[in-house]
């Protein structure tokens, strides 16, 4: 199977030299528009939302973005190694990736469907699809003999690893995801597809490895199949940032709202929440909404939602507004530098 290149800059609609803040703004705008919770066509929105998240996962991370930019037009050359370094020779010893599980060093290709990430992402930025290595020998004859010996003894199939994109709402309630894993043997061209359902429990922490027994590489010589491990990755949300079980929400306030106090409705995972902003709220001040975060641990107790105040200053003023600000400046005794 050929891997399709993903132009993440085109997905977000930004230039290749876009600044980090511009990439973030583009993501938020698109994510709000295509978020499955608000779109009429939820299925189409879900697919678009995943594409946007994948692009932001790479371009929003300086390290991944640099790797992506370096990959550039050479991505097809890198594809032949399936995201792995080519076989290395060191001190007369050959090292080959134990990706075939048959002990012959041939790399099987793995293609996921239903995880929320494309094959392109999985190959270059995800779990890589496989794990484990065996070591070679000092000469070709010894190498071939060992390959033959390993190929004819019972050998458990290798484990396969990938990533699975999970929205915060799925973390809140838990979900079941239909997944398919297609395997291609490059020696024979034989393809095999396994379909199954993965259960993601409520409160699954980011980075959790979900084990799907027996869905890894096939064993040889009567050996059992390996396992599939899917690592939970939280989908970026246009409004919230998740840290463990807690959520953080940036709330923009006008200067007079911060000074005088106000009531606003902020978005929560289960709908709007009325919040009282106290008078004298300062920049980056935090309000804690207990129990409005994500479930945690076996108890399922939810974390908190923190509302972070961001005071915005108007940049375009009418003549009347300007006069009022000038009057305030002349009458106020407040000195921020005292």
Secondary structure as UniProt FT lines:
FT   HELIX           8..12
FT   TURN            16..17
FT   HELIX           20..34
FT   TURN            36..38
FT   HELIX           42..59
FT   HELIX           62..71
FT   HELIX           72..74
FT   HELIX           75..79
FT   TURN            80..83
FT   STRAND          88..90
FT   TURN            91..92
FT   STRAND          93..97
FT   STRAND          108..113
FT   HELIX           119..124
FT   STRAND          133..135
FT   HELIX           140..151
FT   STRAND          160..166
FT   HELIX           168..173
FT   STRAND          175..185
FT   TURN            186..188
FT   STRAND          191..200
FT   TURN            202..203
FT   TURN            206..207
FT   STRAND          209..212
FT   TURN            213..214
FT   TURN            221..222
FT   STRAND          228..234
FT   STRAND          240..243
FT   TURN            244..245
FT   STRAND          246..254
FT   HELIX           255..260
FT   STRAND          262..268
FT   TURN            269..270
FT   STRAND          271..277
FT   TURN            279..280
FT   TURN            283..284
FT   STRAND          286..289
FT   TURN            290..291
FT   STRAND          295..296
FT   TURN            297..300
FT   STRAND          301..302
FT   STRAND          305..312
FT   HELIX           319..331
FT   TURN            336..337
//
